[in-house]
Structures are given as structure tokens and as C-alpha cells.
Amino acid sequence: MNAMNAANAAPASGLDVRGPRFGAVLTTVVLAAVLVTGSGWLLAVQAVVFATGAVAGVRRSPYGWLFATVVRPRLGPTQETEDPAPPRFAQAVGLVFAVIGLAGYFAGPLWLGMAATGCALAAAFLNAAFGYCLGCEMYLLFRRATR
């Protein structure tokens, strides 16, 4: 590994905070497109992205792979890392909303699909625009409550 790749490589224990935020930008675009087009199939694709992030981890999700291979090499070294567990939990929360949305788009009522997609869109937008991850905050509240 050369010096440039070493400087841009994700730390083994921490997650580069820019990765989940990049994923949130892509998620925001996809979910907005779902609402504009009414495409349940596009929501299904996003559900697969959420499922991959929840099961395999954010780094192994399609958006995580895209960030690691295309975006991170063009950025400077990361200044901040985070525990990967909260973003992984957030992906699971997104998956729940996507599955509810899929039920609404494919089985009805349509408003359920739109409402669930809208909720997921709002959460993704908060992370993309302001760096505030609702699912991550839910994870932290859950952890405090179960101690």
C-alpha cells in the first residue's frame, strides 16, 4: 500500500464519518426519486442497500463500497472516525421503513408507501445535510436504556 492509500484507508476500528454521510446523500436522492416517480421497484433497490448495510456493515454496503473505491481516495485523510455500530443500526431502521414502504407501494394503501418513504427520506436528509443521524441517536438511546 503506498503512502496515499495508507493515508486515505479507513481505520480498522473506526468508520470514516464521511462514508455514512455520503451514503445518506445517495439515499436522499434515491428516496426523493421514489416519491416523485412512485416506483416501488426503486424503493426495493434501496431496501437491498439498507439490508446489506444492516447485515454486513456499512463499509460493505454498495454505498460504502462506492465511497471507499471512488470518493475516499480523492479526499484528504480522515480527521474523525466513529463506532460502526450506530450507522449499522441506522441502516436496519431504514430497512424497516423501506419494507413498510414496499408493503404500501405493492399491496396498498399507497399513502403508507409514501409516508414510510417520506420518513426515511427525512432521516436521510438530516444526515446528508446536517450530519445528524436519527438512527444513530436511536441506537445510543437504546444502549443507555438497556444498561
C-alpha positions, -999 to 999 in steps of 0.1 A, spaced: 0 0 0 15 33 -10 15 64 13 -15 80 -4 -36 48 0 -24 44 36 -35 80 44 -69 75 29 -76 40 42 -103 36 67 -91 29 102 -95 -8 112 -116 0 143 -134 32 133 -156 42 105 -147 73 85 -177 96 93 -177 109 57 -188 75 44 -222 72 60 -229 109 52 -220 102 15 -244 72 17 -271 95 32 -267 118 2 -273 89 -22 -301 76 -1 -317 110 -1 -316 112 -39 -330 77 -43 -358 82 -18 -368 115 -34 -369 98 -68 -391 71 -52 -416 97 -41 -415 116 -74 -419 85 -96 -439 63 -72 -416 35 -81 -418 6 -56 -391 -11 -75 -366 17 -69 -376 15 -32 -368 -22 -34 -333 -14 -46 -328 10 -17 -342 -17 7 -314 -41 -6 -288 -13 1 -303 -9 37 -303 -47 42 -267 -50 31 -256 -22 54 -275 -37 83 -263 -73 79 -228 -69 65 -220 -35 79 -219 0 64 -185 -5 48 -197 -35 29 -229 -19 16 -230 -7 -20 -227 29 -10 -199 21 14 -180 3 -14 -186 33 -37 -173 57 -11 -142 36 -4 -133 30 -40 -143 62 -57 -147 90 -32 -123 85 -3 -91 82 -25 -99 118 -37 -103 132 -2 -77 140 24 -71 118 54 -100 114 77 -99 135 108 -128 118 126 -140 82 129 -170 67 147 -181 33 160 -196 14 131 -225 0 153 -247 31 153 -247 36 115 -253 -1 111 -283 1 134 -295 32 114 -294 10 82 -317 -15 100 -341 13 109 -340 24 73 -347 -11 62 -378 -13 84 -392 19 69 -384 6 34 -402 -27 40 -432 -8 53 -430 14 22 -428 -16 -1 -459 -30 15 -477 2 8 -465 5 -28 -471 -31 -37 -501 -41 -16 -516 -8 -6 -526 16 7 -504 39 -14 -503 65 13 -485 40 36 -457 36 10 -454 73 5 -455 81 43 -428 54 51 -406 66 23 -411 102 34 -400 93 69 -369 75 56 -362 105 33 -364 130 62 -339 109 82 -315 105 53 -317 142 45 -309 152 81 -278 131 79 -268 143 45 -274 180 51 -266 184 88 -246 152 98 -274 143 123 -281 106 121 -315 98 137 -309 60 136 -276 65 153 -292 86 180 -319 59 185 -291 33 189 -274 54 216 -307 59 234 -314 22 232 -279 14 246 -283 38 275 -318 24 283 -306 -12 284 -276 -7 307 
